[in-house]
Amino acid sequence: MATLSPSCLLLPTAIMALLLFSLPTPSISGDPDLLQDICVADLTSSGGLKLNGFPCKAAVSADDFYFKGLATAGDTNNTFGSAVTGANVEKLPGLNTLGVSMARIDYAPGGGLNPPHTHPRATEVVFVLHGALDVGFVTAAGNRLFSKTLVAGDVFVFPRGLVHFQKNNGDVPASVISAFNSQFPGTQSLAMALFGANPEVPNDVLTKAFQVGTKEVEKIKSRLAPKKTA
C-alpha cells in the first residue's frame, strides 16, 4: 500500500489557508475605496441610477464644497424648542460619495428638546458649543438607557440606528455641532413617524401599542399630523 509523503499532506492545508486569506474580513468588507477624486452631486438631475448617492455633475466649482449655514443659530421658537441646521449632501453637494456630513442643533432654554429619533444610516457624534444638555440613547438589546449631562466642550456619541434625544434643562440657550458618517444620515422622529404618518397609522394599532384610549391617540395626532392641503 502506497503512503503519502509529508509534502503531499501539506499541500491541501496550504491551499485552504490561501483560500481563507482571500475571503473578505470584517475589517475590509465595507464600501470600496473611491475611484475618483470627487463626484459633486447633481441635485437637479431627475433621471439616472442612484445607488449610493447622486449622479455626478460635470461643471464643478469651489462653491460646491462650501457652506456657511452652521455659523448662525436656528430659530427655536417652535413646538419643541429646537432647530436643526443640516450640512448634508443636499446643502453641500461636494459631500456626495464621501460618507460624511454635519449639522448644528440649537435648543431653547428651559426645556428645548430634540425629540427621540433615529438616524438609520449613520452614527452621530455631538460636540457642545455652549450651554448644557441632558442626552441619552436606548439600546435595542434590553432597552437600556445610557444618559449623561453635557457641558461646553463635551463630546457624546449616539450609535447608528438607536433611539436618542437631547434636552436643554438650563436657563440659557445651548448649541451643538453634530458629525455623521453618512452624506445623508436621515432622521426619523418616533412621534412623527407614528402619529404624523400619511396615510395614518390605524388608531387600534396605536391604542394597543401604547396602552391608551382612542381619545388620547386622536389628540396626539391632531397636534402632529401634517396639515392637509385642499
C-alpha positions in Angstrom: 0.0 0.0 0.0 1.4 3.4 -1.1 2.0 6.1 1.5 1.7 9.8 1.0 4.8 11.9 1.5 4.6 14.8 4.1 4.8 17.3 1.3 1.6 15.9 -0.3 -0.2 16.1 3.1 0.8 19.8 3.5 -0.5 20.8 0.0 -4.2 20.7 0.8 -3.6 22.6 4.0 -1.7 25.3 2.2 -4.4 25.7 -0.4 -7.1 26.0 2.3 -5.1 28.7 4.0 -4.7 30.7 0.8 -8.5 30.5 0.3 -9.2 31.7 3.8 -6.9 34.6 3.4 -8.6 35.6 0.2 -12.0 35.9 1.7 -13.2 39.3 2.9 -12.8 40.0 6.6 -15.0 42.4 8.7 -12.2 45.0 8.6 -12.1 45.2 4.8 -15.6 44.3 3.7 -17.0 47.8 3.8 -17.5 50.3 1.0 -14.8 50.2 -1.7 -12.3 53.0 -2.0 -13.2 55.9 -4.2 -12.1 55.5 -7.8 -12.2 59.3 -8.5 -11.3 62.4 -6.5 -14.7 64.0 -6.5 -18.3 63.3 -7.6 -20.2 66.5 -6.8 -23.9 65.8 -6.6 -26.1 66.9 -9.5 -29.2 67.8 -7.4 -31.1 68.9 -10.5 -31.0 65.5 -12.2 -34.4 63.8 -12.4 -33.1 60.7 -14.1 -30.2 58.3 -13.8 -29.5 55.4 -11.4 -29.0 56.4 -7.7 -27.3 53.5 -5.9 -25.4 55.2 -3.1 -25.6 58.9 -3.8 -26.5 61.4 -6.5 -25.2 61.4 -10.1 -22.0 63.4 -10.7 -22.4 66.8 -12.3 -19.9 68.0 -15.0 -19.4 71.7 -14.2 -17.9 71.9 -10.7 -16.7 75.0 -8.7 -15.3 75.7 -5.2 -18.8 76.7 -4.1 -19.9 73.0 -4.3 -17.6 72.3 -1.4 -18.6 75.4 0.7 -21.4 76.0 3.2 -21.7 78.7 5.8 -25.1 77.9 7.3 -23.8 76.5 10.6 -22.5 79.9 11.7 -26.0 81.1 12.5 -28.2 79.8 15.3 -31.5 78.3 14.2 -34.9 79.5 15.2 -36.0 77.6 18.3 -39.4 79.3 18.5 -41.4 76.2 17.8 -43.3 73.3 19.5 -40.2 71.5 20.6 -37.9 74.5 21.2 -35.1 73.2 19.0 -33.8 73.8 15.5 -31.6 71.5 13.3 -29.5 73.1 10.5 -28.1 70.3 8.3 -24.9 70.4 6.3 -25.6 67.2 4.3 -25.3 66.5 0.6 -28.4 68.5 -0.2 -26.8 71.6 1.2 -23.1 70.7 0.4 -23.1 68.8 -3.0 -19.4 68.2 -2.7 -20.1 65.6 0.1 -21.5 63.2 -2.5 -19.9 59.7 -2.1 -17.6 60.9 0.7 -19.7 59.4 3.6 -19.6 62.4 6.0 -21.9 65.3 6.9 -22.5 67.7 9.8 -25.3 69.6 11.5 -25.9 72.3 14.0 -28.6 71.9 16.6 -29.9 74.8 18.8 -32.0 74.4 21.9 -34.2 77.0 23.6 -33.6 77.5 27.4 -36.0 75.8 29.9 -36.7 72.6 28.0 -35.7 72.9 24.4 -35.9 69.3 23.1 -34.6 67.4 20.1 -37.3 64.7 20.5 -36.5 60.9 20.5 -35.4 59.9 16.9 -33.1 57.7 15.0 -30.6 58.1 12.1 -31.0 54.9 10.1 -27.8 55.5 8.1 -25.3 57.0 10.5 -23.7 57.1 13.9 -23.7 60.7 15.3 -21.1 62.5 17.4 -22.1 65.7 19.1 -19.7 68.5 20.4 -21.3 71.0 22.7 -20.6 74.6 21.7 -22.2 76.3 24.7 -24.8 75.6 27.3 -25.7 72.3 29.0 -27.7 69.3 27.7 -29.2 66.1 29.1 -28.6 63.5 26.4 -29.2 59.8 26.0 -29.8 56.8 23.8 -31.6 53.5 24.3 -30.1 50.1 23.2 -32.1 47.7 21.0 -31.0 44.8 23.2 -32.7 45.2 26.6 -33.9 48.8 26.1 -31.1 50.1 28.3 -30.7 53.9 28.6 -27.3 55.5 28.5 -27.6 59.1 29.6 -25.3 62.0 30.5 -25.3 65.7 31.3 -23.0 67.6 28.9 -21.5 71.0 29.1 -19.5 73.1 26.7 -16.6 71.2 25.2 -18.0 67.8 25.9 -18.5 65.1 23.2 -21.0 62.3 23.2 -21.8 59.5 20.6 -25.1 58.1 19.5 -24.7 54.7 17.8 -26.2 54.2 14.4 -29.9 53.4 14.3 -30.6 53.7 18.1 -33.2 56.0 19.6 -31.7 59.1 21.2 -32.6 62.6 22.4 -31.1 65.8 23.7 -32.8 68.3 26.1 -31.8 71.7 27.4 -32.8 71.9 31.1 -30.7 75.0 31.7 -31.8 78.7 31.7 -29.6 79.7 28.8 -29.6 78.6 25.1 -27.5 75.6 24.1 -26.0 74.5 20.8 -24.1 71.5 19.5 -22.2 70.6 16.3 -23.0 67.1 15.1 -20.9 64.9 12.8 -22.2 61.9 10.9 -20.5 59.1 9.0 -23.0 59.4 6.1 -23.5 62.1 3.5 -27.3 61.8 4.1 -27.9 60.2 7.5 -31.7 60.6 7.5 -33.8 61.4 10.6 -36.9 59.6 11.8 -38.8 61.1 14.7 -40.6 58.5 16.6 -43.6 60.7 17.4 -44.0 62.0 13.9 -43.5 58.5 12.3 -46.2 57.0 14.5 -48.7 59.9 15.0 -48.0 62.0 11.9 -47.7 59.3 9.2 -49.5 59.8 5.9 -51.7 57.7 5.4 -52.3 57.5 9.2 -51.2 54.5 11.3 -54.6 52.9 12.4 -55.8 54.0 15.8 -56.2 50.4 17.1 -52.6 49.8 16.4 -51.5 52.8 18.5 -54.0 52.3 21.3 -52.8 48.8 21.8 -49.1 49.6 21.4 -49.2 52.5 23.9 -52.0 51.1 26.1 -54.1 54.3 25.9 -57.5 55.2 24.6 -58.6 56.4 21.2 -59.2 59.9 22.5 -55.5 60.2 23.6 -54.3 58.9 20.2 -56.5 61.4 18.3 -55.3 64.3 20.5 -51.7 63.5 19.7 -52.4 63.0 16.0 -54.2 66.4 15.9 -51.0 68.1 17.1 -48.5 66.2 15.0 -50.3 65.2 11.8 -49.2 67.2 8.7 -51.6 69.8 7.5 -53.9 68.7 4.8 -53.9 70.7 1.6 -57.1 71.4 -0.3 
